[in-house]
Amino acid sequence: MITLCGIPLSNYYNKAKFALLEKGIPFTEERIETHSHDEAVLSCSPLGKVPFLKTPQGSLCESQVIVDYLEAAYPGAPRLIPADPFEAAKVRELISYVDLHLELVARELYAEAFFGGQVSDGTKKRVARLLAGNIAAFKRLAKFGPYLAGDTFTMADCAGWVSLPLVAMSTKVIYGEDLLAAGGVDWKPYAKLIGERPHAARVVADRKADQERSLAANRAQT
């Protein structure tokens, strides 16, 4: 049995969880906060980041490493990567754009957009400039046909579904405009389509339940 460690609030945790569910791989979950300094956590994820995966062979960290491992270790399960090497590379290309060129850039806005913090004007200007070019580039690659890579659900959708709404929502809060939509990426029908999958519904339900538990615990402490 493998164990997915992290928090349901994390989009990267949910990326890995979505892949596990879609592939039908049995797993358990262990709630671990990000940036833990506990030695048991650091021995699995040296930066204290989530998610990480505990397997009978040892631990793995970084969400893309995890989902690539799942695809290789469970080839008999529903495939999330095409068998053709070039098409497989095109799926991973999309994941790189979602994770690195969209979400990671927009992540600098999250402190203010979602958590009551503050982001400097310089950071906001830099992020807006980077996202404008990166969104235009992503639009050239994404097919939305109806899935990111074409007519088949793939690993790219595990990444896109959990992260594209965050990019859109954070930019809407900070700039008063959804930069994805403004850049011509019609992500809402896509998010709705993926959200109708039973495993996506479970990911959302588990995330909401965890948020409610966290809010209740915070209220109990005040």
BELTAUR-V878581 format. One record per residue. RES is the residue in one letter. SS is DSSP state (H for helix, E for strand, - for the rest). OMEGA is omega in degrees with one decimal (999 if undefined). D_LAST is the distance of its C-alpha to the last C-alpha in Angstrom with 1 decimal. Layout:
res/ss/omega/d_last
RES/SS/OMEGA/D_LAST
RES/SS/OMEGA/D_LAST
//
This chain:
res/ss/omega/d_last
M/-/176.5/38.4
I/E/-177.2/36.4
T/E/175.4/32.6
L/E/-175.0/30.7
C/E/178.6/27.8
G/E/-178.8/25.0
I/-/-179.3/22.4
P/-/175.9/23.4
L/-/-176.0/21.9
S/-/177.3/24.8
N/H/179.2/28.0
Y/H/171.1/30.1
Y/H/-178.2/28.6
N/H/173.1/29.5
K/H/179.5/32.9
A/H/-179.6/33.7
K/H/178.9/32.2
F/H/178.9/34.3
A/H/178.3/37.3
L/H/-178.2/36.8
L/H/-178.6/36.5
E/H/-179.7/39.5
K/H/178.6/41.6
G/-/-178.5/40.8
I/-/176.7/39.9
P/-/178.6/38.1
F/E/172.0/34.9
T/E/179.8/31.6
E/E/176.2/28.2
E/E/-176.4/25.9
R/E/179.1/22.5
I/-/-179.8/22.5
E/-/177.8/20.4
T/-/178.8/22.7
H/-/174.0/23.8
S/-/176.9/23.2
H/-/178.2/25.1
D/-/-176.6/25.7
E/H/179.1/29.5
A/H/177.3/29.7
V/H/-178.0/28.3
L/H/177.5/30.5
S/-/178.3/33.5
C/-/-178.3/33.1
S/-/-170.1/31.8
P/-/176.4/32.8
L/-/-179.0/30.6
G/-/-177.9/27.6
K/-/171.9/27.7
V/-/8.1/27.4
P/-/162.8/29.1
F/E/-173.0/31.4
L/E/172.2/33.7
K/E/179.1/34.7
T/E/176.6/38.3
P/-/179.6/40.8
Q/-/-176.7/42.5
G/E/-175.6/39.5
S/E/175.8/36.6
L/E/175.4/36.7
C/E/-175.3/34.4
E/-/-171.0/34.6
S/H/-178.0/34.5
Q/H/174.2/38.1
V/H/-179.0/39.4
I/H/-176.5/37.6
V/H/175.0/39.1
D/H/176.4/42.5
Y/H/-179.3/42.4
L/H/-179.4/41.6
E/H/-178.8/44.5
A/H/-175.2/46.9
A/H/-178.3/45.8
Y/-/-175.7/45.9
P/-/-179.8/48.9
G/-/178.9/49.8
A/-/175.6/46.6
P/-/-177.2/46.6
R/-/174.2/47.3
L/-/177.3/44.8
I/-/178.9/47.4
P/-/178.4/51.0
A/-/-180.0/53.8
D/-/-175.4/55.7
P/H/-179.1/54.8
F/H/179.0/54.9
E/H/176.1/52.8
A/H/179.0/50.3
A/H/178.5/50.2
K/H/175.7/49.7
V/H/-179.5/46.6
R/H/175.4/45.2
E/H/177.5/46.2
L/H/179.0/44.0
I/H/178.6/41.0
S/H/179.6/41.6
Y/H/178.9/41.5
V/H/-173.6/38.3
D/H/-170.2/36.4
L/H/-172.0/37.9
H/H/176.4/39.3
L/H/-173.6/36.8
E/H/-177.3/33.4
L/H/177.5/33.4
V/H/-179.7/34.5
A/H/-178.5/32.0
R/H/179.4/29.2
E/H/179.1/29.3
L/H/-168.7/27.9
Y/H/-177.6/24.9
A/H/179.9/22.5
E/H/-175.9/23.1
A/H/-171.8/24.1
F/H/-167.8/21.1
F/-/174.4/18.3
G/-/178.6/18.0
G/-/-179.6/20.2
Q/-/178.5/23.7
V/-/-176.0/27.1
S/-/177.9/30.2
D/H/179.0/33.1
G/H/177.9/35.4
T/H/179.9/33.4
K/H/179.8/33.3
K/H/-179.6/37.1
R/H/179.7/37.8
V/H/179.1/35.8
A/H/-179.9/37.5
R/H/180.0/40.9
L/H/-177.7/40.4
L/H/-179.6/39.1
A/H/179.1/42.0
G/H/-176.9/44.5
N/H/177.8/42.6
I/H/178.0/42.1
A/H/178.5/45.8
A/H/179.0/46.6
F/H/-179.9/44.4
K/H/178.7/46.0
R/H/-175.5/49.4
L/H/-173.6/48.3
A/-/-176.6/46.1
K/-/-175.6/48.3
F/-/-173.4/46.0
G/-/0.2/48.8
P/-/-179.3/46.5
Y/E/-174.3/44.7
L/-/-175.6/44.2
A/-/179.7/47.3
G/E/-173.9/49.4
D/-/-177.1/50.0
T/-/174.3/48.2
F/-/-179.5/44.6
T/-/176.7/44.0
M/H/178.6/41.6
A/H/179.9/41.4
D/H/173.6/39.7
C/H/178.1/37.0
A/H/-174.9/36.2
G/H/-175.8/37.0
W/H/-178.4/35.0
V/H/-172.1/31.6
S/H/-178.2/32.2
L/H/177.6/34.3
P/H/178.8/31.7
L/H/176.5/29.3
V/H/-179.0/32.1
A/H/-176.4/32.9
M/H/-178.2/29.3
S/H/179.1/28.4
T/H/176.9/31.8
K/H/179.7/31.4
V/H/-173.3/28.2
I/H/-173.7/29.6
Y/H/-176.9/33.2
G/-/-178.1/33.1
E/-/174.3/35.4
D/-/-175.0/35.3
L/H/175.2/37.5
L/H/179.5/38.4
A/H/-180.0/39.8
A/H/178.8/41.4
G/-/175.7/43.1
G/-/177.4/44.6
V/-/-177.0/42.5
D/-/-169.9/42.0
W/H/-173.6/39.1
K/H/176.1/37.6
P/H/177.8/40.5
Y/H/179.6/40.2
A/H/178.3/36.5
K/H/179.1/37.1
L/H/-179.0/40.0
I/H/-178.7/38.1
G/H/178.6/35.1
E/-/176.1/37.4
R/-/-177.8/38.2
P/H/-178.6/36.7
H/H/174.1/35.2
A/H/178.1/33.6
A/H/178.2/32.0
R/H/178.6/30.6
V/H/-179.9/29.1
V/H/-179.2/27.4
A/H/179.5/26.2
D/H/177.9/24.8
R/H/179.5/23.0
K/H/179.1/21.4
A/H/179.3/20.4
D/H/177.1/18.8
Q/H/179.6/16.9
E/H/176.8/15.7
R/H/-179.6/14.7
S/H/178.4/12.7
L/H/179.4/10.9
A/H/179.2/10.2
A/H/178.2/9.0
N/H/178.3/6.6
R/H/-179.5/5.3
A/H/-178.5/5.6
Q/H/-177.8/3.8
T/-/999/0.0
//
